[in-house]
Amino acid sequence: MLESIAILLLCQLIGELIVIFLNIPVPGPVIGMILLFIGLVIFGEIPKKLSDTANGFLEQLSLLFVPAGVGVMTHLTLLGEQWLPLTASLVISTLLTIAVTAIIMQYLTGKENSNG
């Protein structure tokens, strides 16, 4: 488990270094996740230890939402004052996401049917 955590943290560190040195506007952990994905694709499979460690983290994922919930409760007054723009942005972004997903799904399904 320790070596799996080290691999995950190493990917994140390399991602952070890439962001710092290249000055790109992407979070370091995202770059690290891409590097991990590329490594797993090259390796051809997910090692059992890494899979077990990742699943252990996923089981505890709900704990990561506690700080966000505390932040919401701390700024409840501000949320009450800005409810209209927040609601509008949530509704519009949700509808846009559904529309883009539907378009991509339709494109991919059509492409699959023409090949089959």
C-alpha positions in Angstrom: 0.0 0.0 0.0 2.8 2.4 0.8 4.4 2.0 -2.6 1.0 2.7 -4.2 0.6 5.9 -2.2 4.1 6.8 -3.2 3.3 6.3 -6.9 0.1 8.4 -6.6 2.0 11.2 -4.7 4.9 11.1 -7.2 2.5 11.6 -10.1 0.9 14.5 -8.3 4.4 16.0 -7.5 5.5 15.7 -11.2 2.2 17.3 -12.2 2.8 20.2 -9.8 6.3 20.6 -11.1 5.1 20.7 -14.7 2.5 23.3 -13.8 5.2 25.5 -12.0 7.8 25.2 -14.7 5.5 25.5 -17.7 3.2 28.1 -16.0 0.1 26.4 -17.4 -3.4 27.2 -15.9 -4.2 23.6 -15.0 -4.1 22.2 -11.5 -1.0 20.0 -10.8 -3.1 17.0 -9.6 -4.9 17.0 -12.9 -1.6 16.8 -14.8 -0.5 14.1 -12.4 -3.7 12.1 -13.0 -3.1 12.3 -16.8 0.5 11.1 -16.2 -0.8 8.2 -14.1 -3.3 7.3 -16.8 -0.6 7.4 -19.5 1.6 5.2 -17.3 -1.2 2.7 -16.8 -2.0 2.6 -20.5 1.7 1.9 -21.3 1.8 -0.7 -18.5 -1.3 -2.3 -19.9 -3.1 -3.0 -16.7 -3.7 -1.7 -13.2 -1.5 -3.3 -10.6 -3.5 -5.1 -7.8 -1.8 -3.1 -5.1 -2.6 0.2 -6.8 -6.2 -0.8 -7.5 -6.6 -1.8 -3.8 -5.2 1.5 -2.6 -7.4 3.5 -5.0 -10.5 1.6 -3.9 -9.6 2.3 -0.3 -9.4 6.0 -1.1 -12.8 5.9 -3.0 -14.4 4.2 0.0 -13.5 7.2 2.1 -14.3 9.8 -0.5 -17.3 11.2 1.4 -14.9 12.5 4.1 -13.5 14.9 1.5 -16.9 16.6 1.2 -16.9 17.6 4.8 -14.8 20.8 4.3 -17.0 21.8 1.3 -20.1 21.3 3.5 -18.6 23.4 6.3 -17.7 26.1 3.7 -21.3 26.2 2.5 -22.6 26.5 6.0 -20.1 29.3 6.8 -21.2 31.3 3.8 -24.9 30.6 4.0 -25.8 34.3 4.2 -23.8 35.0 1.0 -25.5 32.1 -0.7 -28.9 33.5 0.3 -28.0 36.9 -1.2 -26.8 35.4 -4.4 -29.4 32.6 -4.9 -30.6 33.8 -8.3 -27.2 33.8 -10.2 -26.2 30.6 -8.5 -29.5 28.9 -9.4 -29.3 30.2 -13.0 -25.7 29.0 -13.4 -26.5 25.6 -12.0 -29.5 25.1 -14.2 -27.8 26.4 -17.4 -24.6 24.4 -16.8 -26.7 21.2 -16.1 -28.7 21.6 -19.3 -25.6 22.4 -21.3 -23.9 19.3 -19.9 -26.9 17.1 -20.7 -27.1 18.6 -24.2 -23.3 18.1 -25.0 -23.4 14.6 -23.6 -26.5 13.8 -25.8 -24.8 15.2 -28.9 -21.6 13.2 -28.2 -23.5 10.1 -27.5 -25.5 10.5 -30.7 -22.4 11.1 -32.7 -20.6 8.0 -31.2 -23.7 5.8 -31.6 -24.1 6.9 -35.2 -20.4 6.3 -35.9 -20.7 2.8 -34.3 -23.7 1.9 -36.4 -22.1 3.0 -39.6 -19.0 0.8 -38.8 -21.1 -2.3 -37.8 
